[in-house]
Amino acid sequence: MPRQWAADEYVWRQLAGDLSSRIADGTYPLGSPLPGEDELASEYAVARTTVRRALADLRKQKLIKTLHGHKNAVVAMPRPEGLPG
């Protein structure tokens, strides 16, 4: 069943929050690759542009990075305790 998105917040922000929570809880540990854009778009039932915007936000927060020669972004650091997701 697809996730229900809150109407009062951009979907890309909600997606970024969900992915940062998954980083914080260890689903995606330090150095591990995230699923690709197509896989995330399918899993969350959103457009690739929404996924790209969420990933750009995570890059801005320095939670993920793209390594030369790698297709998918990787987890750059765990989210510090107490920060909102």
Kinemage of the C-alpha trace (Angstrom):
@kinemage 1
@onewidth
@group {chain A} dominant
@subgroup {mainchain}
@vectorlist {calphas} color= white
{ca met a 1} P 0.000 0.000 0.000
{ca pro a 2} L 1.495 3.378 -0.962
{ca arg a 3} L 2.419 5.790 1.775
{ca gln a 4} L -0.028 8.577 2.584
{ca trp a 5} L 1.669 11.970 2.354
{ca ala a 6} L 0.674 14.902 4.544
{ca ala a 7} L -1.035 17.610 2.513
{ca asp a 8} L 0.561 20.494 4.420
{ca glu a 9} L 4.197 19.703 3.555
{ca tyr a 10} L 6.036 19.130 0.276
{ca val a 11} L 6.319 15.432 -0.559
{ca trp a 12} L 10.074 15.755 -1.261
{ca arg a 13} L 10.588 17.077 2.291
{ca gln a 14} L 8.602 14.194 3.741
{ca leu a 15} L 10.603 11.744 1.636
{ca ala a 16} L 13.884 13.346 2.738
{ca gly a 17} L 12.710 13.070 6.347
{ca asp a 18} L 11.859 9.404 5.921
{ca leu a 19} L 15.209 8.640 4.310
{ca ser a 20} L 17.098 10.560 7.027
{ca ser a 21} L 15.204 8.534 9.646
{ca arg a 22} L 16.284 5.343 7.881
{ca ile a 23} L 19.876 6.600 7.981
{ca ala a 24} L 19.550 7.404 11.688
{ca asp a 25} L 18.075 4.009 12.579
{ca gly a 26} L 20.806 2.130 10.699
{ca thr a 27} L 18.704 0.875 7.818
{ca tyr a 28} L 21.286 2.630 5.643
{ca pro a 29} L 24.555 2.537 7.643
{ca leu a 30} L 27.560 4.794 7.128
{ca gly a 31} L 29.128 4.189 3.714
{ca ser a 32} L 26.260 2.110 2.379
{ca pro a 33} L 24.655 2.979 -0.945
{ca leu a 34} L 21.085 4.191 -1.073
{ca pro a 35} L 18.713 2.582 -3.543
{ca gly a 36} L 18.682 4.217 -6.968
{ca glu a 37} L 16.253 6.925 -8.002
{ca asp a 38} L 14.019 4.519 -9.919
{ca glu a 39} L 13.829 2.101 -6.988
{ca leu a 40} L 13.032 4.877 -4.499
{ca ala a 41} L 10.420 6.366 -6.842
{ca ser a 42} L 8.759 2.975 -7.128
{ca glu a 43} L 8.970 2.185 -3.404
{ca tyr a 44} L 7.474 5.530 -2.382
{ca ala a 45} L 5.121 5.854 -5.391
{ca val a 46} L 6.488 9.283 -6.337
{ca ala a 47} L 8.063 10.829 -9.427
{ca arg a 48} L 11.830 10.693 -9.959
{ca thr a 49} L 11.947 14.474 -9.731
{ca thr a 50} L 10.561 14.196 -6.193
{ca val a 51} L 13.271 11.675 -5.329
{ca arg a 52} L 15.959 13.912 -6.832
{ca arg a 53} L 14.767 16.881 -4.780
{ca ala a 54} L 14.781 14.773 -1.580
{ca leu a 55} L 18.288 13.466 -2.321
{ca ala a 56} L 19.499 17.009 -3.043
{ca asp a 57} L 18.192 18.032 0.374
{ca leu a 58} L 20.042 15.145 2.037
{ca arg a 59} L 23.227 16.182 0.200
{ca lys a 60} L 22.750 19.740 1.453
{ca gln a 61} L 22.455 18.350 4.997
{ca lys a 62} L 25.647 16.356 4.306
{ca leu a 63} L 23.905 13.083 5.140
{ca ile a 64} L 24.704 11.570 1.757
{ca lys a 65} L 27.271 12.122 -0.955
{ca thr a 66} L 27.910 10.930 -4.470
{ca leu a 67} L 31.267 9.275 -4.991
{ca his a 68} L 33.097 9.439 -8.303
{ca gly a 69} L 32.479 6.229 -10.205
{ca his a 70} L 29.407 5.221 -8.179
{ca lys a 71} L 25.910 5.413 -9.572
{ca asn a 72} L 24.020 5.761 -6.288
{ca ala a 73} L 24.547 8.165 -3.409
{ca val a 74} L 26.086 6.748 -0.231
{ca val a 75} L 25.478 7.585 3.408
{ca ala a 76} L 28.042 10.181 4.447
{ca met a 77} L 27.390 10.274 8.181
{ca pro a 78} L 24.741 9.225 10.673
{ca arg a 79} L 22.190 11.826 11.723
{ca pro a 80} L 23.173 13.249 15.121
{ca glu a 81} L 20.787 12.540 18.018
{ca gly a 82} L 18.125 15.151 18.587
{ca leu a 83} L 17.935 16.543 15.068
{ca pro a 84} L 14.508 16.481 13.446
{ca gly a 85} L 13.960 14.042 10.602
